[in-house]
Amino acid sequence: MSLLQSIFMGLIQGLTEFLPVSSSGHLALFKALFHVQTDTGIMFDVLLHLGTLVAIFAVYYKDIWELICEGVSIVIDFLANVGIAIGNLSSSRKKKYRKMVDTPYRRFVMLIIVSTIPTGIMGVLGQNLIEAASATVLVPGICLIITSILLFISDRVKTGKKTEENASYGNAVVIGVCQGFATLPGLSRSGTTITACLLSGFDRTFAVKYSFIMSIPAVLGAAVLELKDLSLATTASSEIVNYVVGMVVAAVVGYICIKTMLLVVRKKKFTIFSVYCMIVGVIAVIVGCM
């Protein structure tokens, strides 16, 4: 892969990962319409995913650090409670258990975990369906139309007030299921999950934050699955430099796109993306039916 190709792929990754236009849908349409093999190699795919994570961490580093610290504290308190439970079995004087979820960020951790579970299950069970759907033009087209409708709705949803302090675990399950459906080509992950958050009554700024932070486990999971097939021996040293450049481009463009999404959601400016997805989706459906 040349340096120019790496830069181009990094640009596409950064743009389509965070803007609500569905990167998987565009990739599927590109493959089907032009019969182009867009496989860029396992290592490059992993690095692009890392670039995506770098962008999220750069924007939300304070929140993510707090989530990590509180997540570790939850594990420590859980282990302590296990020890207390064992001790209480043989003691007449019962010790009180530690309260594990007693801060907003601990609730945030638990909400992310709850959302990730249905996403993971749906991703594993629907893997073959997703691959089959990606081989057609019709399915991504229909999903892009659905994305357009969701984006149109999101701009017209009344602003909610829910944050990590008062969002329910039921909300987290619904949003996780929506993220699972968004693995279908053409359904924008960010557009689908942000709309689900808004319909659940989330504050608009928190909806964007929740959508992007909850993507971290999914992105990490995808990267880990790809790592099993990674072979450095087949990658030339000159290509590695190009790959790293592509990763950096994806991170920088992704950072800009996340900041853009924060503004778009607050200002209720999803309509332009809604129109774009509708046009592309309709064209794809027409082509698919011909």
Secondary structure, 3 states (H helix, E strand, C coil): CCHHHHHHHHHHHHHHHHCCCCHHHHHHHHHHHHCCCCCCCHHHHHHHHHHHHHHHHHHHHHHHHHHHHHHHHHHHHHHHHHHHHHHHHCCCCCCCCCCCCCCHHHHHHHHHHHHHHHHHHHHHHCHHHHHHHHCCCHHHHHHHHHHHHHHHHHCCCCCCCECCCCCCHHHHHHHHHHHHHCCCCCCCHHHHHHHHHHHCCECHHHHHHHHHHCHHHHHHHHHHHHHCCCCHHHCCHHHHHHHHHHHHHHHHHHHHHHHHHHHHHHHCCCHHHHHHHHHHHHHHHHHHHC
